[in-house]
């Protein structure tokens, strides 16, 4: 063999691909079956129960402050009414009590506005509706404006 023939022969051997062999081949390929399990999101798998996770209940300290201020305002309104029924309605104490009553209710309404604005943020983060919170903010804002008008009316008269 000449050197050129040897070179061509070696090239021919390199170009040829070796036969492919499957490692760990089972003796009977018909026994291999893919294991698939169809899982539906609508129906639970047998033996499993659905667990619903509820969003945490919204709590904020402004509600406690609002309730306290409303109770103070209600108490002062009753005291003012009693003084008006059984005593002199034109005294300075009655006027100041009415003013403090209006201020406490106005402060309670402002606390409620803060509470509902925080509730909107909470509901947005947990994908819950917040239409009632918006309605309550509007109502509390109107009541605050009415209370301010009444407060000026108490002290100007």
N, C-alpha and C positions, 0 to 999 in steps of 0.2 A: 504494500500500500504506500502510495506517495504521500508526502506531507499535505498536499492539497486535498486528497481524498480523505485523509484523517480529519482534517478541519471541517469538511462538509459533513462527514459522518457525525462528528460531535455536535454540530449545529442542528442536525436532524434530531438528535437525541434530546437536546435542550428544548426544542420547539414542541415536542410531544408532551402531552399532559398525562400525569399518572392517573390511573383509574381511581374514582372516589369510593371511599369505604365509609359506611356509617358505623360509628363506635357505639357499643352497647346496644346493638340491634336486637330486638326481641326475636324469639324463634318463630312466632306466629304474628305477622303484622295485622291480621284481621282482628286481634283481641284489643288493639289500641283504640279507645273511643274517647273523644274529648269530653271532659266533665264541664257542663255548663249549667248554670242555675239562673232562671229568669226571675228577676225581682221586680215587682211592680210597686210604684210609689203610692198607688191608690189603695191596694189591699195589703194588710200586714201579713207577714210570713207567719205560718202556723206556729203557735207557742209564744209569739211576741206580742206585747201590748203597746199601744200608742201612748206616748207620754207627751202631754202638752205643757210647754214651759210658758208661764204667764210673765208678763212684764212686771217689774216691781211697782208697787203702789206708790203714787207720788205723795211725798210729804215735804213740807217746807215750814220753817219757823214763823214765817209771816202770818200764817193762818192762826197760830196761837196768839200772836200780838193783836191781830184783827179781832179775834173773839174777845180778848180781854178789854180792848178799847170799846167794843160794842156793848159789853156788859156795863162798863163805867158810864157810857153815854145813856144807856137805858135806865140805870139807877138814878143818874142826875135828872133825866126827864121825869121820872116818877117823883123825885124830891121837888122839882120845880112845880109840878102839877099840884102836889100836896100843899106847898107854900101858897100857891095861887088860890087854892080852894079855901084854906083855913086861915090865911094871913094876908098881909099886905102885898099886893102884886107889883107894886111900883118900887120896891126896895132895890138897893144896889146888889144885895146878895142874890136876888132872883135873876137879875140881869147877867151877873157873872156866871151863875149856874147854867143859864141858858147858853151863854157863849162857850163855856167849857163843854157842855153837852154837844153843841154843834161841832166844836173842834175835835172831840173824841170820835164822833161819827165820821167826820171827814178823814181823820187819820186812819180809821178802820177801813174806809173805802180805798185809801191809797195803799194800805197793806194788802187788801184784796186784789188790787190791780197788779201789785208785785207778785202775789201768789199765782195769779192766772198767767202772767207773762212767763214765769218760770215753768208753769205747767205746760205751756205751749212748747217750750224748748224740750221738756221731758217727752211729750207726746211725739214730737218730730223725731227724736232719737230712737223711739220705740215703734215708729210707724203706726201711731194711733191717731184717730181724728181729733181735731182741736177746735171745731166750730163752736162748741158751747163755751170754751174758754174765751174766744174772741167776743162772743155775745156778752159774757159776764164782764169783760173789760170795758166794753162800751157802756153797759148799764152802770157800772161803778163810776165811770168817768162822768156820766150825766148826773148821778147822785152827788158826786163830789162838787160839781159846779153848782148844783142847787143848794148844797150845804154852805158853800162859800157865800152865795147870795143871801141866804138866811142869816149867816153870821154877821155880814155887814148890816143887814136889816136890824138885827138885835142891838148892835152898838150904835147905830145911827139914829134910832128912834128914841 
